[in-house]
Amino acid sequence: MLKKIPFKDFSVALYIVAAIVMLIIPMPPLLLDILLAFDFALSMTIMFGCMFAPEVLDMNFFPTMLLFTTVFRIGLNTSSTRLILVRGYAGNVIQTFGNFVGGGDLIVGIIVFIILIIVQFMVINKGSERVSEVTARFTLDAMPGKQMAIDADLNTGAITDEEAKVRRQKIQDEATFFGSMDGATKYVKGDATAGLIITFVNIIGGVAMGMLRQGLDISTALDKYAILTIGDGLVSQIPSLMTALSTGILVTKGAKTEEFGPTILNQLFRRSQAMFLVGGMMALFAVATPLPWFIFLPLAALFIFLGWRINKKAKTSAIESEVTQEEAEAEEIRQPENVNSLLAVDPIELEFGYGIIPLADVNQGGDLLDRVVMIRRQIALELGTVVPIIRLRDNIQLNPNQYIIKIKGIQVSEGEILFDHYMAMNPGYVEEEITGIPTFEPSFHLPAIWITEGQRERAESLGYTVVDPPSIIATHLTEIIREHIDELLTRQDVQSLLNNLKENNPALVEELTPKLLGLGEIQKVLQNLLKEGISIRDLLTIMETLADYAPTTRDTDILTEYVRQALKRAISTKYFPSNETSSVVTLDPKVEQEIMGSVKQTETGAFLNLDPQRSRAIVDSVGKEVQKLENLGKTPIIITSPIVRMYFKRMTEDYFKDLVVVSYNEIESNVELQSVGMVTA
């Protein structure tokens, strides 16, 4: 049983078949008139369809339409040529075009025909061909970038798989369409060329037929057949011109989705200044030149009226927009306040007075924002942890040159700078003093002097350390972050670190958590390390050590000591320079024994229960020994036994912030130490 052919498919097939039939079978004049009128209507349908298509891909079969209409028009030309040469008559349509459009004059008809050919060849076809070529090239070149953008949106969850599939298909369709259009414009050019050649062949053939077959003289034959031929040419070229115009409209629309008519009118007639200027110029032409005033003055009035209307509409829109905004603000005030946004606390904040704003404003040459980015990068490399986003904001309640640093919404430090000044610090060996405003460096509370730009070069030549205000703020912020970095490490940060480690070491992470240790316990160990300035970049060693000792104890303090011992190479490198004997202080074994005897174990962990007088005596002794090291210009380091280290550190950390306490098991065997004192009590 034959499958029924849909009407739409049948009609398109019939259109092509009709074109082929016209090439072979002679058409009666009436049928030719009908087909010529249909060709006119179809050309206008294509032109307006391209004009009002919201998107270029709505006409993605346009190259095929060009092919079909070109073949159909060639069939019409063949049939009309046959009728003109055989009968000397090709129907009313061609006769009317020859007499009416051509003015019934051979010379006028030829001139009009040539003008149509020139317009189509030199203007529309050439421009459309070039635009199609360039658009096709750029569309194909842009395909990889568009595909990557879709993949990026898909990976971030901005679009779904279905949306990504639709967008990929659209890119593919655009590439196919513009690639086809690049070649399809040749159909339009070929159609115009064929029409031109057929017209001249018809004139020569018609004159020959009239003279040789009908016995007409050359003037009569030329007048009879040339008028018909020009009419035939005009009937063919006007639909061809509309098709060429459709091609130009479609390729210049590109991938834009705006509506054709409103977009063009809005772009042309939306500026009142332009309308007033045009109206003024037209009025000047009407008054100051012999041009017909009854044409130019009405046009001038029309454009001035348009300018007035546009200006009035713009003012009305501005008032409506202002009223709408005020209503929206009032509605926002009337609505119940959403307090959820007020509950969030920024991990790190840098607030500053208005005098420091130029340092943070890129438009004024400030580089404070870049320095903040570098701080996060520096600490990530140094300590192996990601610093949260640092929030910078101005605060009019502060002094103009004052800034404060907040950790989790609480102020922890502050400083003050002098804009357009530099801070000069004596490293200790410069004897000659310079004049300036005495101050203290905010990071380390060292004595310093504010100097002007003119004194900078001299201060540096004398040996002073000179720093600018952005560097002062950045250094201060860096030290505060280092001091509080353990507080800033959240469980989510730990999970992110573990996820990164899991990419190359899945077995280790799966063994450790959640089977042996919870996320909070791992966080506590990492916080203990960061609190004493130990880098956690070697996360693999840290996690392997935890996996080794977690089966025997879940005490995070003890686990921290095991990890420190596993990181002894890093600790030794940090505190004990190679090829140099380091000066340290040791802890009296009797004091160590006393401390261990005072440790009390509870369910929540161990703590030190030492007599306050004994604690005070030990702390005083530590102070004396630390002073010795500082007088030598050395970092204060105390060496203890492994079992005592963490308890001794807790005892002294509130009194000596910069004191380094390490155990013997955390020191490499090749490190040379020299004891310059002993903590006794």
C-alpha positions in Angstrom: 0.0 0.0 0.0 1.4 3.4 -1.0 2.1 5.8 1.8 0.1 9.1 1.5 2.2 12.1 0.7 1.6 15.1 2.9 0.1 18.1 1.1 3.1 20.4 2.0 5.6 18.0 0.7 3.5 17.5 -2.4 3.2 21.3 -3.0 7.0 21.8 -2.8 7.6 18.9 -5.1 5.0 20.3 -7.6 6.8 23.6 -7.5 10.0 22.0 -8.7 8.3 19.8 -11.2 6.6 22.9 -12.7 10.0 24.5 -13.2 11.3 21.5 -15.0 8.1 21.1 -17.1 8.4 24.8 -18.2 11.8 24.0 -19.6 10.4 21.3 -21.9 6.7 21.9 -22.6 5.4 25.2 -24.1 3.1 27.2 -21.8 0.0 29.0 -23.0 0.1 32.8 -22.4 -2.6 32.7 -19.7 -0.9 30.0 -17.7 2.4 31.9 -18.0 0.6 35.1 -16.7 -0.6 33.1 -13.6 2.9 31.7 -12.9 4.5 35.1 -13.3 2.0 36.6 -10.8 2.7 33.7 -8.5 6.5 34.3 -8.8 5.9 37.9 -7.8 3.8 36.9 -4.8 6.3 34.3 -3.7 9.2 36.7 -3.9 7.4 39.3 -1.8 6.5 36.5 0.7 10.2 35.5 1.0 11.2 39.2 1.4 8.7 40.0 4.2 9.3 36.6 5.8 13.0 37.5 6.1 12.2 41.0 7.3 9.9 39.9 10.2 11.7 36.7 11.2 12.5 37.1 14.9 15.7 35.0 14.6 17.8 34.2 11.6 17.4 30.4 12.2 13.7 30.8 11.6 14.6 30.9 7.9 17.2 28.2 8.1 15.9 26.7 4.8 16.5 30.0 3.0 19.5 28.6 0.9 17.2 25.9 -0.4 14.5 28.5 -1.2 17.0 30.5 -3.2 17.8 27.4 -5.3 14.2 26.5 -5.9 13.1 30.1 -6.8 16.1 30.5 -9.1 15.3 27.3 -11.0 11.6 28.3 -11.2 12.5 31.7 -12.6 14.7 30.2 -15.2 11.8 28.0 -16.3 9.6 31.1 -16.6 12.3 32.8 -18.7 12.5 29.8 -21.0 8.8 29.7 -21.5 8.4 33.4 -22.1 11.3 33.4 -24.5 9.7 30.5 -26.5 6.4 32.4 -26.7 8.1 35.7 -27.7 10.1 34.1 -30.5 7.3 31.8 -31.8 4.1 33.9 -31.4 5.4 37.4 -30.8 3.2 37.6 -27.8 3.9 36.2 -24.2 0.8 37.2 -22.3 -0.6 40.3 -20.6 1.9 40.5 -17.8 4.9 40.8 -20.0 3.1 43.1 -22.4 2.0 45.4 -19.6 5.5 45.5 -18.1 7.0 46.3 -21.5 4.5 49.2 -22.1 3.8 50.5 -18.6 7.0 50.0 -16.6 9.1 50.7 -19.7 7.0 53.6 -20.7 6.1 51.9 -24.0 9.5 53.2 -25.3 12.4 50.9 -26.2 15.1 53.3 -24.9 13.3 54.0 -21.6 12.7 50.3 -21.1 16.4 49.4 -21.7 17.6 52.1 -19.3 15.2 51.0 -16.5 16.3 47.4 -17.1 20.0 48.3 -17.0 19.4 50.3 -13.7 17.8 47.3 -12.1 20.7 45.1 -13.2 23.3 47.6 -11.9 21.5 47.9 -8.5 21.2 44.2 -8.1 24.8 43.4 -9.2 26.8 46.3 -7.8 24.9 47.0 -4.6 22.7 44.2 -3.2 24.4 41.0 -4.6 27.9 42.2 -4.0 27.2 43.4 -0.4 25.2 40.3 0.5 27.9 38.0 -0.9 30.6 39.7 1.2 28.5 39.8 4.4 27.7 36.1 4.0 31.3 35.2 3.5 32.5 37.1 6.5 29.7 36.0 8.7 30.3 32.3 7.8 34.0 32.7 8.6 33.5 34.3 12.0 30.7 31.9 12.9 32.9 28.9 12.3 35.9 30.6 14.1 33.7 31.3 17.1 32.3 27.8 17.4 35.0 26.4 19.8 34.7 29.4 22.2 30.9 29.0 22.3 31.2 25.3 22.9 33.6 26.0 25.8 31.2 28.6 27.3 28.4 26.1 27.2 30.6 23.4 28.9 31.6 26.0 31.6 27.9 26.9 32.3 27.0 23.2 32.4 29.9 22.4 34.8 28.9 25.3 37.2 25.2 24.2 37.1 24.1 27.4 35.4 22.2 25.3 32.8 20.8 21.8 32.6 21.9 19.0 30.2 18.8 19.7 28.1 19.6 23.4 27.8 23.2 22.6 26.9 22.0 20.2 24.2 19.7 22.9 22.8 22.4 25.5 22.8 24.9 23.2 21.1 22.4 22.3 18.4 21.7 26.0 17.8 25.5 26.7 17.4 25.7 23.8 14.9 22.6 25.1 13.0 24.1 28.6 12.8 27.3 27.3 11.4 25.5 25.1 8.9 23.2 28.0 7.9 25.8 30.7 7.4 28.1 28.2 5.6 25.2 27.4 3.2 24.4 31.1 2.8 28.0 31.8 1.8 27.4 29.6 -1.3 23.7 30.3 -1.8 24.3 33.9 -2.6 25.9 32.7 -5.8 22.4 31.6 -6.9 21.1 35.1 -6.7 24.1 36.4 -8.6 23.7 33.7 -11.2 20.0 34.4 -11.5 20.7 38.1 -12.4 23.4 37.1 -14.8 21.2 34.6 -16.6 18.4 37.2 -16.8 20.8 39.7 -18.4 22.1 37.2 -21.0 18.6 35.8 -21.8 17.4 39.4 -22.4 20.1 40.2 -25.0 19.7 36.8 -26.6 15.9 37.4 -26.9 16.5 40.8 -28.5 18.9 39.4 -31.1 16.7 36.3 -31.7 13.5 38.4 -31.9 14.9 40.7 -34.5 16.2 37.8 -36.5 12.8 36.0 -36.3 10.9 39.2 -37.4 13.2 39.9 -40.3 13.7 36.4 -41.6 10.4 34.7 -40.9 7.9 37.6 -40.9 9.5 39.9 -43.5 9.6 42.9 -41.1 12.2 45.6 -41.5 14.8 46.0 -38.7 13.1 49.0 -37.1 9.7 47.3 -36.8 11.2 44.0 -35.7 13.3 45.8 -33.0 10.4 47.8 -31.8 8.1 44.7 -31.6 10.4 42.1 -30.1 12.6 44.5 -28.0 9.6 45.8 -26.0 8.4 42.3 -25.3 12.0 41.2 -24.3 12.4 44.2 -22.0 9.0 43.4 -20.4 10.1 39.9 -19.9 13.4 41.0 -18.4 11.6 43.4 -16.0 9.2 40.7 -15.0 12.1 38.4 -14.1 14.5 41.0 -12.6 12.0 42.6 -10.1 11.3 39.3 -8.3 15.0 38.5 -8.5 15.7 41.9 -7.0 13.3 41.1 -4.1 15.0 37.8 -3.5 18.4 39.4 -3.5 17.0 42.0 -1.0 15.7 39.1 1.1 19.2 37.6 1.1 20.8 40.9 2.3 18.2 41.4 5.0 18.8 37.9 6.4 22.6 37.9 6.4 22.7 41.4 7.9 20.3 40.4 10.7 23.0 38.0 11.9 22.1 36.2 15.1 20.1 39.0 16.6 16.6 38.3 17.9 15.1 41.8 18.0 12.0 42.5 15.9 13.0 44.1 12.6 10.6 47.1 12.3 10.5 48.4 15.9 14.2 48.0 16.2 15.0 50.1 13.1 12.5 52.8 14.0 13.6 53.0 17.6 17.2 53.4 16.5 16.4 56.1 14.0 13.8 58.1 15.8 14.7 58.0 19.5 16.9 61.1 19.8 15.1 64.4 19.9 18.3 66.4 19.2 18.6 64.6 15.8 15.0 65.4 14.9 15.3 69.1 15.8 18.5 69.4 13.7 16.9 67.7 10.7 13.8 69.9 11.0 16.0 73.0 11.2 18.0 72.1 8.2 14.9 71.3 6.1 13.4 74.7 7.1 16.7 76.4 6.1 16.5 74.7 2.7 12.9 75.9 2.3 13.7 79.5 3.2 17.2 80.1 2.0 17.2 78.2 -1.3 14.9 78.0 -4.4 13.8 74.5 -3.5 10.0 74.1 -3.3 9.0 75.4 0.1 5.6 73.7 0.1 7.5 70.4 0.3 10.4 71.2 2.6 8.5 73.3 5.2 5.9 70.5 5.9 8.8 68.1 6.3 10.6 70.5 8.6 7.4 70.8 10.7 7.0 67.0 10.8 10.6 66.4 12.1 10.3 69.2 14.7 7.0 67.7 15.9 8.6 64.3 16.2 11.5 65.8 18.2 9.0 67.5 20.6 7.1 64.2 21.0 10.2 62.2 21.6 11.5 64.8 24.2 8.1 64.8 25.9 8.0 61.0 26.0 11.5 60.9 27.4 10.6 63.3 30.2 7.5 61.3 31.0 9.4 58.1 31.1 12.0 59.6 33.4 9.2 60.8 35.8 7.5 57.4 35.7 10.8 55.7 36.3 11.5 57.9 39.3 8.0 57.4 40.7 8.3 53.7 40.2 11.7 53.6 42.0 10.3 55.7 44.9 7.4 53.4 45.2 9.6 50.3 45.1 11.8 51.9 47.9 8.7 52.7 49.9 7.4 49.2 49.5 10.7 47.8 50.5 10.6 50.0 53.7 7.0 48.8 54.4 7.9 45.2 54.0 9.1 43.2 57.1 12.8 43.4 57.2 14.7 40.3 56.2 17.2 39.9 59.0 18.9 36.8 57.5 21.3 39.0 55.5 22.3 40.8 58.7 23.3 37.6 60.5 26.3 36.8 58.2 29.7 37.6 59.6 32.7 38.2 57.4 35.7 36.2 58.4 38.2 39.0 57.8 37.3 42.7 57.4 39.6 45.7 56.8 37.7 49.0 57.5 39.3 52.3 56.8 38.6 56.0 57.0 37.9 58.2 53.9 41.5 59.4 53.7 42.7 55.8 52.8 40.1 55.3 50.1 42.6 56.4 47.3 44.8 53.5 48.3 42.0 51.1 47.6 40.5 52.8 44.5 42.0 51.4 41.3 40.8 54.5 39.4 43.0 56.7 41.6 46.1 54.5 41.2 45.6 52.5 44.4 46.9 49.0 44.6 45.6 47.9 48.0 43.2 45.4 46.4 46.0 43.8 44.5 48.1 43.5 47.7 45.2 41.8 49.4 45.1 39.2 46.6 48.8 38.7 47.1 48.4 38.3 50.8 46.0 35.4 50.3 48.4 33.9 47.7 51.4 34.3 50.0 49.7 32.7 53.0 48.4 29.8 50.9 52.0 29.1 49.8 53.4 29.6 53.2 50.9 27.8 55.5 49.0 25.6 53.0 45.6 26.9 53.8 43.1 29.1 51.9 42.5 32.5 53.5 38.8 33.5 53.3 37.8 36.5 51.2 39.0 39.7 52.8 36.3 42.3 52.9 37.4 45.9 52.3 35.0 48.7 53.2 35.2 52.4 54.1 33.8 53.6 57.5 33.0 57.2 57.9 33.0 56.8 61.7 36.8 56.2 61.7 39.4 59.0 61.6 40.3 59.8 58.0 43.7 58.0 58.2 42.7 55.2 60.6 42.0 51.6 59.7 40.9 48.6 61.8 41.1 44.9 61.2 38.3 42.6 62.3 38.2 38.8 62.7 34.7 37.4 62.6 33.2 40.8 63.1 35.3 41.6 66.2 38.1 44.2 66.1 41.5 42.7 66.8 43.9 45.4 65.7 44.0 48.9 64.4 46.5 51.4 62.9 46.9 54.8 61.5 48.9 56.1 58.5 49.8 59.5 57.1 48.8 59.8 53.5 51.7 60.9 51.2 54.2 60.0 53.9 56.6 57.1 54.4 57.4 55.2 57.5 61.2 55.0 58.3 62.4 52.4 60.8 65.9 52.1 62.2 67.1 48.5 61.9 69.4 49.1 64.9 72.7 50.1 63.5 71.9 53.6 62.0 73.4 56.3 64.3 72.3 59.4 62.4 68.8 60.5 63.1 66.3 62.1 60.7 63.6 64.5 61.5 59.9 63.4 61.3 56.8 62.5 63.2 57.5 59.8 65.8 55.2 56.8 65.7 55.1 53.0 66.1 55.0 50.4 63.3 51.6 48.7 63.8 52.6 45.1 63.0 55.5 44.6 65.4 55.2 47.8 67.5 58.7 49.0 66.6 59.6 52.7 66.9 59.4 54.5 63.6 59.2 58.0 62.0 56.9 59.4 59.4 58.9 61.2 56.7 58.0 63.0 53.6 58.7 62.1 50.0 61.7 64.4 49.8 63.3 62.7 52.8 62.9 59.2 51.5 66.1 59.0 49.4 68.2 60.3 52.2 66.7 57.9 54.8 67.4 54.9 52.5 71.0 56.0 52.0 71.5 56.2 55.7 70.2 52.6 56.1 66.7 53.2 57.3 64.0 50.7 56.3 61.4 52.9 54.4 58.0 51.6 53.5 54.9 53.2 51.9 51.4 53.3 53.5 49.9 50.4 51.4 52.8 48.2 52.4 52.3 49.1 56.1 48.6 48.1 55.9 49.3 45.0 53.9 52.1 43.8 56.3 49.9 44.5 59.3 47.0 42.6 57.8 49.3 39.7 56.9 50.5 39.4 60.5 47.0 39.5 61.9 45.9 36.8 59.5 48.9 34.6 60.5 48.1 35.1 64.1 44.4 34.1 63.7 44.7 31.7 60.8 43.7 28.7 63.1 40.4 30.4 63.9 39.6 30.9 60.2 40.0 27.3 59.3 36.5 25.9 59.1 35.2 22.3 58.6 34.2 23.2 55.1 37.8 24.3 54.4 39.1 21.0 55.8 36.6 19.1 53.6 37.9 21.0 50.5 41.5 20.2 51.4 40.5 16.5 51.8 38.7 16.5 48.5 41.8 17.9 46.8 43.9 15.2 48.5 41.4 12.5 47.5 41.9 13.1 43.8 45.4 11.4 44.0 45.1 9.5 47.3 41.5 8.2 47.5 42.5 5.1 49.6 44.1 7.3 52.4 41.2 9.6 52.7 38.6 6.8 52.7 40.6 5.0 55.4 41.0 8.0 57.6 37.5 9.6 57.5 35.0 9.0 58.7 36.1 5.6 59.9 39.0 6.6 62.2 38.5 10.4 62.7 35.7 12.8 62.2 36.0 16.0 60.2 36.0 18.0 63.4 38.9 16.0 64.9 41.0 16.5 61.8 40.1 20.2 61.9 41.4 20.4 65.5 44.7 18.9 64.6 45.2 21.2 61.6 44.2 24.2 63.8 46.8 23.2 66.4 49.5 23.2 63.8 48.5 26.5 62.3 48.2 28.1 65.7 52.0 27.6 66.1 52.8 28.6 62.6 53.4 25.1 61.2 52.5 24.8 57.5 49.9 22.2 56.5 50.9 22.1 52.9 52.3 18.6 53.3 48.8 17.3 53.8 49.7 13.8 52.6 52.2 13.3 55.4 49.8 14.8 58.0 46.9 12.5 57.0 49.1 9.4 56.8 50.4 10.1 60.3 46.8 10.5 61.6 45.9 7.3 59.9 48.8 5.5 61.6 48.0 6.7 65.1 44.2 7.3 65.1 43.5 3.6 65.9 45.3 3.9 69.2 44.2 7.4 70.3 41.7 10.0 69.3 43.1 12.7 71.5 43.7 15.6 69.1 46.6 17.1 71.2 48.5 13.8 71.2 47.8 13.3 67.5 49.1 16.8 66.9 52.4 15.9 68.6 52.8 12.8 66.4 52.1 14.9 63.3 54.7 17.5 64.4 57.3 14.8 64.8 56.5 13.5 61.3 57.0 17.1 60.0 60.4 17.5 61.8 62.2 18.3 58.5 59.9 21.3 57.9 60.1 22.4 61.5 63.9 22.2 61.5 64.1 24.1 58.3 61.8 26.8 59.6 63.5 27.5 62.9 67.1 26.2 62.6 69.1 27.5 59.6 71.5 25.1 57.9 75.2 25.5 58.3 74.7 27.6 61.5 74.7 26.8 65.2 71.4 27.9 66.7 71.1 29.3 70.2 68.3 27.8 72.3 67.2 27.4 75.9 66.4 24.0 77.5 64.0 23.0 80.1 65.2 21.6 83.5 64.4 17.9 83.7 63.0 18.5 87.3 60.6 21.1 85.9 59.6 18.7 83.2 58.9 16.0 85.8 56.9 18.5 87.9 54.8 19.5 84.9 54.0 15.9 83.9 53.0 15.2 87.5 50.5 18.0 87.3 48.7 16.8 84.1 45.2 15.7 84.8 43.3 13.4 82.3 39.6 13.9 81.8 37.0 12.7 79.3 37.2 16.0 77.4 41.1 16.0 77.3 44.1 16.7 79.5 44.9 19.9 81.3 47.7 21.2 83.6 46.8 21.5 87.3 50.0 23.2 88.6 50.3 25.3 91.7 49.9 29.0 90.7 53.1 30.0 92.6 55.1 27.3 90.8 53.6 28.4 87.5 54.5 32.0 88.2 58.1 31.0 89.1 58.5 28.9 85.9 57.1 31.8 83.8 59.5 34.3 85.4 62.4 31.9 84.6 61.2 31.6 81.0 61.1 35.4 80.8 64.7 35.7 81.9 66.0 33.1 79.4 63.9 34.6 76.6 65.5 38.0 77.3 68.9 36.5 76.9 68.1 35.2 73.4 66.5 38.5 72.4 69.6 40.4 73.6 71.6 38.1 71.3 69.3 39.0 68.4 68.0 35.4 68.3 64.5 34.0 68.0 63.4 32.7 71.5 63.3 28.9 71.2 63.0 26.5 74.1 63.7 22.7 73.7 61.7 20.2 75.7 61.0 16.5 75.8 58.2 15.3 73.5 55.8 14.5 76.3 56.0 17.9 77.9 56.1 20.1 74.9 52.4 20.8 74.4 51.7 21.4 78.1 54.6 23.8 78.5 53.5 25.7 75.3 50.0 26.1 76.8 51.5 27.4 80.1 53.6 30.1 78.4 51.6 31.1 75.3 49.6 33.8 77.1 52.8 35.4 78.3 55.1 35.0 75.4 53.3 35.2 72.0 56.5 34.7 69.9 58.0 32.0 72.0 58.8 28.8 69.9 58.6 25.5 71.8 59.9 22.4 70.1 60.7 18.9 71.3 63.8 16.9 70.6 61.9 14.6 68.3 61.0 17.5 66.1 64.7 18.4 65.3 66.7 16.8 62.5 69.9 15.0 63.6 72.1 17.3 61.5 71.0 20.5 63.3 73.6 22.0 65.5 72.3 23.5 68.8 73.9 25.6 71.5 72.2 25.9 74.9 72.6 29.4 76.3 70.4 28.8 79.4 68.0 26.6 81.2 64.5 27.2 82.5 64.5 26.4 86.3 62.3 27.3 89.2 
